[in-house]
Amino acid sequence: MTPDQLVSVLEDHQTWLGGRGGARANLTLSELSGFHLGSANLKLAKLAGTNMSRCTLIGANLSEADLFAADLSGANLSKADLTNSDLRGTFLRGANLTDANLENADLRDGTLMTPVLNERAISVLKHDPENLDRRKADLSGANLTGARLARSAIKQTDLTGAVLTGANLELADLSRSNLASVDLTNASLVGANLTGVNLSGANLAGAQVKGAVLNGAELAGANLENVDLSEADAYGAHFARRLEDLEPDVQISLQQHKNWIISRGKSGERAILDGADLNRVAFAGIDLSGASLKETDLTGANLAGSSFTMADLSHAVLDKANLEGADLNGVNMNDARLNETNLKQASICPSPIKDAQGNDTGRKWPANLMAADFTMANLEDAKLHSANLRDARFDNAKLVRADLTGADTEDATFEGAVLTKALMPA
């Protein structure tokens, strides 16, 4: 199909939608690969089996569209409206669905059988999950409320912050996917494969998990209210640890540090927890400003809204930790590892230097992230201005709307990183 022909079809479709004649768009089995259809109105369009791979569909209206067995691989569907659409058997590997609305969409498996031109035969169009390429689809922030995803293959997919309230994920394969901070309230995960899934900070209240496989899943900081895990296979799953679960000397050090913070150094003492095992601790909102946490293991820890101002986290491990909204101003994270860490809306900026009386000296201490590894981390809306990012790795990280102005990015790598609307150094 030529661009002129497509424009004519879209114009007729728009007229049809307005009830003024025209014709409903029928693009079944059409070849539209690579077309630019941003903001196009394809509501109720017939797109079964259509090849729309690598298409630009940003903000497009595909609500109630028939996309049965369509190829949307590598397409940009960010902010697209796919409510009530038929996505059965649709090929979405590598597609960008950031902030897309898929409420009540049907994403179950599907097979399209069509006649072969000039032959007495039937062609079967089926996107086999076993033969898909391994690029991750991006569904972060997508609205999938009530979506029908039973038996679907969503392996190694980024669903960070997505809304899946009441969704049907029965027998779905979500293995190795990132579901950090996802809302799965009252969702059905019966028989689902959640092996190695990151569910840190997720809300699973009321979810059904009978027969689900959660081997090696990250559940630290997840809300498991009214979830019966006795009916699931949770062997090797990782759960949150409370303060009282830690070693007595660690508990004492944390209490002394709290007193030190409250009294502005007049009582208590600064925490020195170098090399401590604090993996998967439930420390949301904790204030560890000025603490020494060199080489500390904070894997999977829930540290949302916490404060690490001027803290030393050099060589620390924070893989899959939740640091959403955390205050990391002036922090030292030299050579720290933060793979798949949630740093959404975190502040990692220079910290004002104060005197013994707490008065501002007018000087600032920049954050040091030299050689830190942020592979696949979520830094959406994070503030990193004037930070030392030399030799840091941001490969496949999400830096949407992140502020890196004034940062030193010499020899830093951003291979595969999402930098949409990010403010980069001049």
Protein Blocks (a to p, Z undefined) as FASTA:
>chain_A
ZZklmmmmmmmmmmmmnongpjdddfehiafehiacehiacehiacehiacehiacehia
fehiafehiafehiacehiafehiafehiafehiacehiafehiafbdcddddddehiac
dddddddfklpcfbdcdfehiacehiafehiacehiafehiacehiacehiafehiafeh
iafehiafehiacehiafehiafehiacehiacehiafehiacehiafklpccehiacdd
dfklpcfklmmmmmmmmmmmmnnopggjdddfehiacehiafehiacehiacehiafehi
acehiacehiafehiacehiafehiafehiacehiacehiafehiacdddddddfkopae
hiacdddfehiacehiafehiafehiafehiacehiacehiafehiacehiacehiaceh
iacdZZ
